[in-house]
Amino acid sequence: MHDGWLAGGGAVNEAQVLITTAAAIAFLHTILGPDHYLVFTAMGKARGWSLARTLRVTTLCGIGHVLSSIVIGTIGIVLGAKLTSLVAIETSRGNLAAYAMLAFGLMYFAWGLRKAGRDYRHSHIHTHGDVVHNHEHDHHFDHTHVHEKEAASSITPWALFIIFLLGPCEALIPLFMYPAAQQSGLLVLSVAAVFGLVTLLTMIACVAATTLGLEKLKLPTTGRYAHAVAGASIALCAVAISFIGL
């Protein structure tokens, strides 16, 4: 590696342009992809997570999302893989992640509808001799509710993490290849660090903004159908990725 490539004035300017480009693309790549933040906002509201917990889950998934592409790009550079080969790998990963997100969203949607049905409260009239009274109840027994809530709370963050670990940062690979071709290891690391940091910070900022915005608007994001709405939102994000290319 010849990191002296950064020594000349023109080379430094090129490095600055590349790093600035990496930051701009990371920001646009994240903010234009609703799956990077709406998924966490929807799940956080449905599960009743605090903003701090929602942001922790977002951070965990964001790190996995960025690191997976960095690792694949680094391995590709070391092995001398062509750009087209790496792009093909990232495209395949993107399709797999979209299908996994769609499946997760649909399953969560179905579970949310089932839960909403079980949470429906209704009343029966009971007669005991001369005494007549209404008895209101649902079909969601307390012990079942507790166990389901604990299981879903523990599984959901890890399911999201796996989905985002599969999801590629397609825009990062081409940015990797130019400094690699110039044999500048320092610039490769700089591009990866800037791209990853901007992506992560943008995800956190968008999740915080959308979560606080929903709280301020006081939209009906809770209630019987909160989980079904969250599942539908995730499924729609997956459809947007697969068919609209967001």
C-alpha positions, 0 to 999 in steps of 0.5 A: 500500500502506498499511502504517500498517494495522499501527500501531494496537494492534488491528491489531498484534494481528491481525497477530500472530495472522495470523503465528502462524497462518501458522507453525502451519499451515506446521508442520502442513502439513509434518509431516502431509504425508509427502512433505515428508520421507519421500521424502528419507529414503528416497532418502538411505538408498537412495543412501547419502547422508550426512546432510549431503547429504540435508539439502542436497537437502531444503533445495534442494527445500524452497526451490523448494517454498515459493518457487513458491507465493510467486511465484504468490501475489504475481503473483496479488495484483498482477494482482488475481486472486481467491482461487478462481482462485489456489486452482484454480491451486494445486490443478492444480499439486498434481495435477501434482506428485502424478502426477510423484512417482508416475511417478518413484517407480514408475520408480525402483521398477522400476529398483531391482528390475532392479538387485536382479536384476543384483546377485544373486550366485550360483555355478557349478561349474567343472571343469578336469581334476581340479580342481573349484571354485565361481565366484561372481559377479553380472550387474552388471559393474563398469563398468556399475555405476559409470556407473549410480551416477554418472548416478542420483546426479546426476539424482535430486536435480534430479528431486526438485527439479522435483517439489517446484517443481511442488508447491504450498503450498496453505495459503499462498494464503489467508493471503496474501489477507487482508493483501493485501486490507488493502493491507499489503505488510509483512504479506504479506512477513511471512506469506510469510517465516514460512510459508516458514521454518517449512516449511523448518525442519520439513522439515529437522528431520523428515528429520534425525529419520527418518534418524537414527532409521533408523540408530539402529534399524538397520533393513535399509534397505540391500542389494539391494532398497534402491532398490526400497523407496525407489521404492515409498515415494515412490510410496506418498507420491504415492498418499497425496497424490492419494487420501487428501489428505495 
